[in-house]
Amino acid sequence: MSIIHAAYNERSWAIDLIGHLKHLSNQQNRSIKDAGGEQTVRVDGGNLFPDVLLFGDRATARILQGWELKMPDTPIDNLEFKRNAELKANALGLDSYVLWNVTTARLYVRQANGRFILESEWNELNDLTTRAVVAGNRARWEALATEIFNYLNDLFDNNIINGRQFIDAYRSGGVTQLIMENSGQVADAIRAASVANAGFRAQMILWWDASKAEYGGTVMEDVLAQAVISNWIGKLLFAHILRETDNRAQQVANITDTTTPAEALEIFRILSEDCNFYTIFSDSIGLVYISDDAWDQLKQFNNLLNDLRLGSVDQAQLSNILESTVLVATRKLRGQYPTPIELARLLVYLTVGDISQDKIIDPCCGSGTIPRAAMEQKIAAGISGQQISRTVYAGDQDPQAVQIATFALAKPALMHQPIRLFKRDAFTLTPETQIDFRDPSNGVLFTEELGTFNAIVSNLPFVAQEGRAQYGNALHNIAAGFGEAGERFTGRADVAAYLPFSFLPLLQDGGKLGIIITNSWLGTDWGDDFLRLLSQNYHLESVVTSGAGRWFQNSKVVTNILILKKKVAADEVPLPTKFVVLTRPLTELADAHSASLAAAQIEIGQTQNETMTIRAIPQEQLSLFRPLGLAGNAQFVNCDWILELPLVPMHEIFQFKRGERRGDNDFFYPPVDSGIEEEYLETLAKSPMDFKRLSSPAVKLAFSCSRSIEELEALGHTGALNWIRHHESPARIAKLQTSRLRWYEMRADTLTDLVMFINYGQRLFIGRVNPPAFADQRLIRLVPINEIDVDLAHALLNSTISMFIIEGMGFGRGEGALDLSKDRVESYMHMLNPAALSQVQSDAIKEAFAPLLERDIQTNIADELEQADRKAFDQVVMESFGLNLDVNLLYDSLLHLVEIRLTATE
C-alpha cells in the first residue's frame, strides 16, 4: 500500500470531489452553477455544514444541496451518518441531500410531511470497501459523480427539487440556532473570565444594569453569551456583504482555521478604520471569551460565506439579508421582536414634515426599524444618498442593539455614505453632544455636534418599576423642572414618560415628536399629570391606538402612538387633539402606500374608508373631562354627551376602602375540607368571578382566629390548631406578625355591602354582597358617608351610564382586563346624582332594576345590553333624570370602548 493512498481520507476525497464537480458545473449552463465546501471539511468530524455544497444562481445565493461524505469503512446505513446529514439539511432548509461512502451513494428527498425518504441509490462502486482503494479508483468515482451530477441537474431543471436561497435559510434561524447551541459553553467561559478579571467583571455588571430590561433572559452570563455569539455572526456576515463592493473588506478572508478570536478582532478593527461600520466591527464586551467549539463553528460559518460570495447577490437579495439579520438577532437574542415595519412607517409618516430637509433622530432605536423607515421614505422620494446620510440619526445605549440597527440601516445604495448611528443613553443627549463617525469612502474619522432636529421618532423603551434605579439621576434632573405639578407624576410614571421632556432641547421649535408608549397613561393619575406637563411645551396633535389587536404580539403591553408638536411660545393657542382608532390589523398597512394613506387621513382628520375612526376634540373641551377621569381612554369614542349629565362625585357619598390584605392567601383562604372549626371560618367576597348576579352571597371562606394557641388547646379546637401548626414557619411569622395581630390572625369583622373591582373583564358592574360579608383586597368597599338608599345607589351604579364611566376611567391591559385603582376611583368616579330624583322617580328606577337582580349577569357586555330588562331599566333611568340621550349612542360608545380593550388579547 502506498503512503499516499494510506493518507487519503474524507478531507482529501472531498477536496478532489469538489474540484471535479466545479469542473462539471463550468462545462455546462444548467441549474448547478458551482460546488464548494472544501474549506469546511474537517478530518476529525464536527463540521457544521455539509462536506459538499452545490450552488445555484449566484445573484440569489441559492444553495441547492449538501452532500455528506464518509470512507467505505462507515456503512451507508450508519444512523449517525444519516442523522448528521439531515440535521445540516434542516439547518439550511434544503429539500434534499446526498449520502456517499464511496461504496454506495444515496439521494434523500423531503416529503410534504417534512420527512426525508430514499429517492435514488447508486451501487456501481460496491467493490470499493476500504479507504485504501479510494485514491486509486479516482476515475471510477469521478464517473459516478458525473452520473449523479447530471441526474441532479435534471431534477433541479424540472423543479422536482429546488434547494433554497441562503437568505431564506438564514431568516429561518436554523444556521444561527446550531451555533447558538454553544451558548452554554460560552456562558461558562464568561463566568470563568469574570472570576479571574475584575475589569471584565465590572464591565459586565454595568452593561447588565443598563440593558437587562431589553432582554428576555434573566441570567446575566447566559444573555451575554448569546450576545457574544450573535455579535460575531453579525461581524462575519456584514464583512462578506462588503467584500464584493469594497476591496478593503477582503481582509475577512484572512480569518482562517488557525485564526484566534483576538486576531479576528484585530482584523475587524482595521476593517472598521478603513470602511466605517464601527458599530458592527468594533470590539464589544466579552467577545474574546468565546468557547473553542463556538469559535470553530463561527469559522466554518465564515467559510460558508466565502463559498457563497454574498456580496455578489443582487441588491434586493442583499437588502433581504440585512433585514433578516435584524429579525434573527432580535428574535434569538433579545427575546423580542423589533417594532413592526408597518408601525414604524406610520409613525415616521405622521411625524416627518419635509421629507427632503427634515433632520430626524431615533434616540432609542433598538433594532433600527424606525430610522430604517425614515431612510426608506427619503429613498422613495428620490433624496440623494448624501442628504439621507446627513439627515437620519439613531442611537441606543445597548451595543448589541446598535450592531443590529446597523444592519437595518445599511442600505445597499448607501454603503459608501456614513451611517450616523451611535451608542449613547438617550437621557444624556444634548445639542452639544459630540459624536464620532467615520467616512467609509476614505476611512477618515470626523466629529459632529449632534445639534437639533426637526423630528424625533422613537418606540420608547418599557422599563419596569424595579428598573427605575439605574435612571435615578436623569429622572431627578428632569423632575426638578416640574415643580408641584409633577409630584404625583414623578412618583408613579413609567421611565419612558420622562423622555419627551428630556428630548425638548433636541427638538427645534415647531418640530414634531412621534413616540410609541404604553397605554397606561390613559387611565392613571400620573397619566393625567403627564398630559398637563406635556401641554406646557407641546401640542398633543394625535393619539393613535389599535382597535384590531396588540401591535406587539410577543408582549402583553398595549401601546399608543403620540404625535406632539413643540410649542414656539408657551402661550400659543392649543390645538385640538385627534383620538384615532385603527380598526384594521397592522398587516393591512404592509406596504408604504397603505401606511401613507393611513397617515394622510390622520393628518387631515378625515376618514376615507373604514380603516379607522377619528375624533378631534378642542383642548378647552378636553379639560372638562379631566375632573371626571375621562380625558384619556374615553376620548376614543363619542362621549360628549356625558358632560350634560347630572353627575355627582362618588366621594361625596361614599368612602372608598380596600378589602382586607394579609399577604398570604394560601394560609388565610383555606379549602372547604381544611378541617377548621366553623367558628373560625368567615364568608368572603373575593373576586368578580364570585358574583353570578348583581346581588350575590359571599361564597369563599377565610380563616379568622383571634384566640391564642393556649386557648385553642384548652378548647380542644384541633382543626384550627393543626392548620396553624402545619403552616407555621419562621419566615411566615416574620412576614405576618404585627404589633396588633398574631401572625395567624386576620380581622374579619369589617363587613361590606356594595363593592367595586380593580380589574374588570367582560362584565362591568357594581356588586352587592348579600348578606354583607368580609371582602378581599381585590375589592373596593363602598362605605356610605351618611345614611343613603342603598337599593337606589346600587341601581344607579349599575346603569349603562355608570358602566361607561367605569370603562372610560381605566385602561386596557394586554390580557384584556380593565386596569383601575382604588385611588383613581376615589378621585374621579362620578355617578348620577340621587339627590336630583323625587321619591316617585327613585321608586320607578328601583322597580325597573328589580328584574336585573333576579337573573345572572350576562357573560359579556354585548349580550348584557341586548337584554330587554336592561334596555327598559336604562330607559327609566333616562326618563327619571330627564335626559335627552339616545340610548343607542350610549350603547355604541360603551361597546366600541370595550371592544378596543378586548381586542388587545388578539
N, C-alpha and C positions, 0 to 999 in steps of 0.2 A: 504494500500500500504506500503511495507517495505521501510525503509530508503535506503537499498542497491539498490533496484530497482529504486527508485526515482533519485538516483545519477548516474545511469547508462546512459552514454552519448556517443557521437560519438567516443571520445577517448577510452573509456572503451571497446566499442564494437570492434573498430579497433584492439586494442591490443589483445583481445580474438580471433578475427577472424584470425589475422596474426599468432597467435600461432597454431591455427587449421590448417592453410594452410602449415605452416612449418612441422607439423606432417605428413600431407599428402605427401609432397614432399620427406620427409625422408623415407617413406614407399615404394616409387616407384623409378624406374630408367627411367624417361621419360623426356620430354622437360623442364618442370618446375622443377628447382632444389632447389629453395628456395623462401621464401617470406620475405618481410621486410616493413619498413615504419613506424613502431610504434614510432620511435624517432622523426619523422617529424610531427606527428599528433598534432594539437592544438585544444583546446576546443573552443577558440574564433574565429576560422577560420583564413584565411590569410596564410595558409601553401603554400609553393612554389611548392611542389611536391605532387603527388597523395597520398591518405591516405594509400593505399596498393600498393606495388610493387612486381611483380612476376619476378624472376630472372632465367636466363638460365645458359649457360656454364660459370663457374667462370673464366676459362682461357681466355675468351674474354670479360669479364664483360658485358654480354648481359642482357639488361632489356627487358623483354618480354611484360609487360603490366602494366598499372596502373588502380587502382580501386578508384573511388570517392564515399565516404560513407556519408549518412545522416540518421537521425532518421525518423520514419514514418510521423512526422508532416511536413516534407518537401516533397511536391509532386514530383513524379518521372518526371513530365513534367516541373518542375521549370526551367526557362530559365537560371538563374544564375548558378544553379547546373550543367547543361549540358555545359554551356559556360566555366566554370572553368575546367571541365574535359577535354574539347577539347584544351583549352589553354595549359594545362600541357602535354597532349599527343603530341601536336605540339612542345613544347619546348624540349621534349625528343625524338622527331622524331618517335614516335610509330605509328603503323598502326591499333591500336585498343584500346578500353578502356571499362571498365565496370562501369555502374552507379547502385547503390544499396541503396535503402532507407528502407531496411528490408522487406517492403511490396512487392516490385517489384524489380527485377534485370533485367538490360538490357545490352546487348553486342552491341557495335557500332564498325563497321569496315570501314577503309578508302578505298575509291574507287580510281580508276585511276585519276579521276579529282581532287583528294585531299579532297573531301567532305566525311564526316562520315555518314553512314546510319545504321539504326537499323538492326542487323543481327539475334538476338535471344532475347526472353523475358521469364522470369520465374515469375509466379504469384502464386506459391504454398502457399505463406505466406500472401495472400491478406486479411486475417482476423486480421493480426497484424497491427493495425492502430495508436497506440500510443506508445511513447517511454517507458511507464511504463511496457509494457508487453514484452519488448525485452529480458531482462535478464532471465526472467522466461521461455522463449521458446528457450533456447540455443540449445537443442538437435535438434530442427526443423531447425533453420537457419544454424547449422553446417552440417546437412544432405543436405540442399540445396547448401551450399558452396562446399560440396564434389561433388555434381552433376555438378555444374558449373566448378569446378576444372578439373574434368575428361573430360568434353566437350571441355574445352580449350586445354587440353593436346592433344586431338585428332586433333584439328585444328593446333596446333604447330607442332605435329609429322608429319603431312601431308603437312607442309609448306603452309597452306592456310593463316595463319597469321604468322609473323616471329619475331616481336619485333625488337630491334636494339641494336647493340653494343654501350656501353657508349661512346667509342671514336668517333663514327660517330655522335652521338647526340652532343657531346661536340664540335667537329670540325665545325658543322653547326652553332654554336654560339647561339642556341636557349636558352640554360640554362643561359649562361652569359648575354644574352640580357635581360632576365627577371630581373636579379639582377641589371644590368646597368640602368634599368628604374628608379632606385632610385638616379641616379647621380644628379638630380636637388636638392633633399633634402640634399645630401652630400655637394653640392656646397654652399647651404645656410649655412650649419653648418661651412664650411670653411670660408666663409665671416664673419660670426659672430665671429669666433675664431681669425681671423686676425685683427678685430677691437679691440678685448679685449687683445690680446697678441702681444706685439711688437716684441718679439723674433721670434715667428712663422711667423709674417708678413714679417720680414726681410729675413728669410729662404726661404719663398715662392717667394719673389721678385727676389732673387738671382738665385733660381732654374729656374724660368721662363726666366730670362735674358739669362741663359746659354742653355736652352733646347727648347725654343719656336719654333725654326726653324724646329725641328724634328716632330712637331705635326700639325695635320690638323686643330685643333680648334684655335680660336682667343681670347677666353676669358680665362684668367689665371685660375680662380677658377673652371670653368667648366671642363677644361682639367685636373686639379689636382684631381677633384672629381672622374673622370673616372680612373685616375691613382691609386687613393686610392683603389677603388673597385677592379680593376684588380690586384693590389698587394696582397690584401687579398685572392682573388681567387687562385692566384699562390702559396701562402704560404700553404693554406689548401690542395690543390691538391698534391703538392710535398711531404708534410708530410705524406700523406696517401700512396703515392708511396713508401716512405722509410720504413714505419712501418712494413711491412711484411718481410723485409730483415735486419732490424736493430731494436733491442728491444728498443733502446733509443728513437726511434721515436714514440713509443707507447704513448708518452706524449700528442700527438694530441687528443687522446681520452678523455683527461681531459677537453677539451673545451665542455662545456655543455650549456644547455639553460640559465643558470644563469651567465655564464662567461662574463665579460666585455671586451671591446677591450684592455684596459691596461693589464688585466690579461692574455689575449691571447698573447699579445706581450711579456710578461714575459716568458710564456711557450715557445715561439719561440726563445727567447734569449737563454734560457737554451739548447734548441734543437740545436741551431747553435753552441754553445760551445762544445756540445757533438759530433755532427755529421758533422761539416763543413757546407757548403752551406750557408755561411754568406750572400752572395749576394741575396739569396731568403728569408732567415728567419729574417734578420736584420730589425730594425725599419727604417722607412723612413718618409719623410715629410708628415704630415697631416694624418697619419694612425689612430691616436686616435680620429680624428674628423669625425667619421663615424656616419651617422644618425641611429636612433633606428630601423627603418624599414629595412634599408640596412643590419645592423648588424644581425637582426633577420633572414633575408633570407640567409646570409652567414653561420649562424649556422645551418640552415636547409640543406644547401649545404654540410656542414661538416657531418651532419648525413647521408645524402645520400651516401657520400663517405665511411662512416663507414659500411653501408649495403653492398656496392659494393665490399669492400675489394680489392681495386685497386692493392695493392702490390702483390696479388696472380696471376695476369694475366701473360701470357707468355711474354717473352722478346720482341717479335715482336710487340705485342699489347702495351707494356709499351713504346717502342720507339715511336709508333704512338701517344700515349697520350702526350708524351713530345713534339713531333714535332707539334702537333695540338695546344698545349698551346702557342707556338710561333706564329702560324698563327692567332689564335683567338685574342691574345693580341695585335699584331701589327695591325690587321685589325680593331678591335673595338676601340682601344685606340689611336693609333698614326695616324690614317687616312692614313696609308701607308701599303705597303706590304714589307716583307723582301727581300733581294737580292735573286733572283730565285736560287734554289739549283743548277740548270744546269749551271748557270753563275758562281756561287761560285766554283763549281768543276773545270770548265775550268780555272778560274783564279788561283786556287791552283796548278793545274797540270802544268800550264805554268811557275809557279814561284818556286816551290819546286824542288830542285835537288836531294839530298839524303833523300829519304822518311824516312829512319830509324833515321838518326842522325840530320837532319836539325832542328834547333830551330826556331819556327815560331811564329809571333805575328800579330794580327789584332788590332791596337790601336783605331779604330773607329768601334767597332764590331756590333753596333746596336743590331739587334735581334739574332746575333750569327751564321748566316748561313755560313759565310766563315770559321771561325775556326771549325765549325762542319764538313765542307767538308774536312778540313785538318786532323781532327781526323779520319774521315771515311777512308781517303786514307791510313793512318797508320794502322788502324784496318784491312783493306783489305790486307795489306802487311804482316800481321802476327806480327806486332810490339807489344811488351808487354804493358800492361796497365800502368805499372810504367814508361816506357820510353815515352809513349804518354803523360802522365801527366807532365813529365819533359820538354817536348819539344813543347807544344802547349799553347800559351798565348793569352789572349784577354782582352781588356779594352774599356771603354766608359765613358764619363763624365756624362751621364744621369743614375740615379739609376734605373729608370724603365726599361731602355734598358738592364742594367746589369742583372736585375732579369729575364727578358725574355731570355737573352742569356744563362743564367744558365740552363734553361730548354733545350735549343738546345744542350748544351754540356754535359748534364747529361746522358751519355750513360749507359744503364743497366749494361754492362760488366765492367764499370769503376766507379761504385758507391762508391767504397771504396778507390779511388785514389783522391788526391787533385785536384780541378779544379783551374787552375791558371788564374782566372778572377778577374778583379779589376775595381774600379771606379776612373778614372783619366782623366783629359783633355790631349788629345794626344800631344798638344803643349808643355806640361810641362815634358814629359818623357825624361829621360837621362839614360845612362847605370848605373849611380849610384843611380837611384831612388829605394827606399826601399819599398817593398810591403809585406803586411802581408797575409799569407794563413793559413789554418787550416787542419791538417791531420785528415780525417774522421775516420780512424781506431782507433785512441786513443784520439781525441779531442784536441791534442796539437797544440798550435799556433806557427808558425815559420815565420821568416822574411827572404826574399831573396832580393838580389840586382838584378835589372832587367837584367843587362848585355847587351850583343849584340846578334844579331840574324842573322841567315843565310838567312831568308826570311821574308819580311814584306808584308802582303797581306791585302787589305782593299778596301771597297767601300767608297770613301771619301765623307764626308757629303757635301751636297749642301747648301750653306749659301748665301742668297740674299744680295745685296749691303748694305741694311739697317741693316743687322745683323753683319756687319764688326766691329762695335764699340767694342763689347764685347771681340774681339780678338786683340784689338789695340796694346797692349804692345808686344804680341807674334809676330805679323806681323812686327812691327817696329824692333824688335831684329833680325829677320831673314833678313829683307831688309837691315839692316846695313852692311851685308856682301856682298851685291850685287854690290855696287859702282854705277857708272853712268850707267852701262849696265842694271840695274834694275829699272831705273827711270820710264819708261812707264809701266813696269810690275807691280810695286807696286801701281800705281795709279788706275789700272783698273782690275787687276786679281781677279778671284774668290778666296775666302778664302782657298778652298781646294788646290789650286795650290801652296800654301806655304808649305803644309805638306811634300812633297818629300824632301824639304831642311831641314825641322825640323827633319825628320827621319834619316838624314845622320849619326849622331853619333851612332844611334842604330843599324845600318846595318854594318855587317862585310865587310871588303874589299873583293870584288868579290861576295858579296851577292846580292840577287835579290829583287827588289821592284815591286810588282804587284798591280796596282791600277785601280779602276773604277772611271772615272772622266767625267764631262760634256764635250761635243764635241766642246764647244765654243773656245777652244784653237786652233782649226784647222783653224779658219778664222778670227782672231782678232790680233790687234797689240801686245797686251800683250801675246798672244799665241806664236808669233814669238820670243819674248824675253824669254818666258818660255822655249822654246826649246833650245835657246842659253845658258841660265843659266843651264839647266839640263845637257847639253853636257860637262860642266866643271867638273862634278862629276860622271856622269852616261853615260853608253852606252844605247841608246834607241834601244832595241832589236826588239820590236814588237808594232805595233798599230793595234788593232782589233776593227772593227766596224760591225754593223749589216746591212745587205742588205735585211733583211726579217722582218722588223717591230721593234719597240722600245723594248728594253729589260725590261723596267719598264712601264707596260701598264697604271698604275694609275698616271703616271707623264708625263708631256709634255716635260720633259728634255730628250734630246738624249745623250747617253753616249758612251764612248770608254773604252777599256782595254789598258793600257800601261804597258809593261814589260820592266823594266830597270835593268841594272847590274851596281853595284857600281865599279868605277874605283879603281884599286890599286894605280896607279900613274896618275897624271894629263896629262902626255904626251903619254899615251897609244894610239896606233893606233886605230882610230874609227872603230867600227863595222858597217856593213850595217844595215839598218832598214827595217823590213818586214811590209808592209802595207797589212792588211788582211781584207777581206770582207766575213763574214759568210752569205752564200746565202740561208741557211735554217733556219727556226724558232728555237728558243731555245728548243721547245718541242721535237725536234729531237735529242737533247742531253740529253734526260731524264734519261738515265742510265749511270753509271760510265764508262762502256766500250765505249760508244759513245763519252763521254767527253774526255776520254783518247786518243781516236783515233783522234779527232779534235786537241787536244794539240800536239800530235806526229807530225801531218802534219805541224803545225805552227813551232814547234821546229826545224824540219829538213828543212822546207822551200819548201816542195814539196806537191802538192795536189794529193790525191789518188782517189778522186771521185769528184762529183760536189757539194760538201757541202761548198766550199769556193774558193776564189781566193787569191793568194799571190803574191805580187810584192815586191821584195827586191831591195833596192837602196843604193849604197855606199854613205857615208856622203859627200864626195867631190862633187858628182853629185847632191845630195840633196841641197847643198849650192848654186848651180847655179839657183835653182828655187826660192830662198828667195827674190831676188830683184824683182821678178815677183809676189810675194804674193802667190805662188803656191807650197810652201813646206809642206802644210798641207793637206787639203781636196782633192786636185787634185791628190795626190800620190796614191790613192786607185785604180787608173786606169792607163793604159798606156798613158803617156803624155810626154815621152822623145822627141817626135817629135817637141814639142813647142820650145825647145832650139835651133832649126835650123831655126826658122822663123825670118824674118827681122822686128823686133818689135821696137817701139819707146815708151818711157814713155808718157802717155797722158798728164801729167802735163807740158810737153814741148810745147804742142799745145793748151791746154785748161786750164782755171781756173775753179775750182770746187766750186760752190756756192750752199748753201741750199736755197730752196724756202722760201717765207715769213712765219714767225711764229709770231702770236699774242696771241696764247694760249686760244682762246675762239671760237671754230668753230661754236657753236650754234648761236652766235651773228654775226660773220663775214661772215658766209656762209648761207644766208637766203634761204628759199624755193622760188620757182618760183612765188608763189602767195602772196608774202610778202607785196605788195603794194608800195614798194620803187620805187622812180622815176628812170628811166632808166639811167640817167647820173651818178648815184651813184652805179651802178652795173657794175662790170668788169668781163669779162670772165676769168675762172680759170681752169688751168690744175691741177687736184688734186691727181689722183692715177693711177696706171697702168690700172685699170678697165675702165678708160675713153678712152683708146686707143683701138679702134677696129682695126685700121690699123696702119702701121708703121708711117704714117703721118696723123695726125688727128687734128681737131679743138678742142679747149678747150670747154667743154660742161657744166661746173659748173659755178655758179655765186658767186662773192664775193662782200661784201658791202665795198665801199671805199668812204669816205666822209671827206674832209679836211675843210669844212665850219664850222663856229661857229653856235651855236644854234640861235643866233640873226640873222645871215644871212639866215638861213633856214626859220625862222619865217617871215622875210621880203620878202622872195621869195615865201612864201606860199607852201613850199615843205613839205606837211604834211605827206607824206609816209615815208620819212627819219626821220622826227621828231617823228612820232608815233613809229617807230621801235626803235629809241634811247631811248625814254622815257619808252617804255614797258620793256626794258631790263636794265634800269638804276638801280643800287643799290650801296650802299657804298662799298660792298665787290668787286663788279666788277670794280668800279672806282679805288679802291686801287690796284687792280691786274693789270689793263691795262694802267693806266696813266703813261706817261713818260715825260721826260724833252723836248722831241722833238714832241711828239704826244699827241693829246687829247685821252681820254680813248676809244672813239668810232672810232678813226681814224686808218686806215691801208693804207700804201703807196702801190699802185698797178701800179706804173709807171715803174717798172723794168720788162721788157718783156724777155721772153726766147724762144729759138728755139729748141735746142737739149736737151733732158733730160734723165737721168738715174733714177733708183729707188733704195731705200734702202731695199726693201723687194720684191723679185720676187717669183712668184708661178709657174704655169705650163707653162708660156711663158717667154722667155728670149729675150729682145730686147732693143734697144735704140730708144726712141720715138722722133718724131719731131712735135712740136706744130705749126700748120699751119692754120691761121696766128699766128705769135708769140704772146704769151699772158703771163699773170701773173701766177706764179707757187706756189703751196703749199709746205710746209716744207718737205713733204714726197718725194719730187722730188729733184734730184741733177741737178742743172743747169750747162750745159757745155758751158762756155763762151770763145770763141776763143781769144787767146792772140794777134794774128796778123790776118791779112786777110787770110782766107782759103777758099777752095772749100767745102762749107757745104754739097753739094749734095754728093760729093765723101766721105767725112768723115762719113756722115750718112750711106752710103752703106757699107763702111769698118767696121763700128762699128756694123753692123747687119750681118756680115758674121758669119758662124758657128764657125770659129776660135775665134771670139770675144765672142760668146755665151759661149764657153768652158772656156775662161779666166774669164768671169763673174762668172760662176758656181764654178770654181776652187778656186776663191779668198774667197768665203764666207763659211758658214757652215749652215747645216740644223737645223731648229727648229722642235719641236715636232709636230707642226701643218703642217709641210711640207714646210714652207716658207724658202727661202734662206735669210740668215741674212747678210747684208752688212752695211757699214757705209760710210759716205762722206769722212772721214779721210782716211779710208783704200783704197777706190777707188783712192783718190788723191795721196796716197803714192805709190801704186803698179800697178794700172791699166795700161796695155800696149795695143797698137793696131798695126796693120800692118802699116808700115811707108809709108804714101802717097808720101813722097819725093822720094821714090825708084821707082816711076812709071813715065813713059813717058805720054805725053798727050793722045796718042793713047790708051795706056793701061788704063788710067783713064776713058776715054770716053767709053771704052769697058765694064768696071766694072759698070759704071752708067747706061749704056744701059741694061745690064743684070739684074740690080737691079730694073729697072722701073716696070716690071710686079709685083713684090712683093708689090710695093706701091699701086697697083690698086686692091688689094684683102684684105680680112680680115686676120689678123694673126690667125693661127690655134690655137685651144683651148689648145693644148698640144704640147710639143716639138717633140714627136714621130711623130705625124701627120704632123707637120711643115717640118720635114726632109724627109717626103715621097713626098712632092710636087715637081713636075717636074721643075717648075721655080726656086725653092730653090736649087735643085741639079745643075741646069745649072748655076745659079749665083755663087755658090761656086766653080764650075769647072773653070769659067772665072777668079775668084779671084786667084786661084792657078796658073793657066797658066800665068796670068799677072805678078805675082811675081816670076815665075819660080820655083815653089815649087814642090818637088818630094814627095808629101804627099798623101798617099792612102786615098781618101775621106771616104771610108768605115771604116777605122781605126779611123778617126776623129769623124764620126757619132757614132760609137760604144762606144768610150771613153766618149763622151758627154752623150749619153743615159744611160750608166751604172752609171755615176756620179749622174745624175738627179734621176735615179731610187733609188739609195741609200737614197737620201734625201726624196723622196716622200713616200718610204715605212715606214718612221717614223710615218706616220699617221695611219698605220695598227695596 
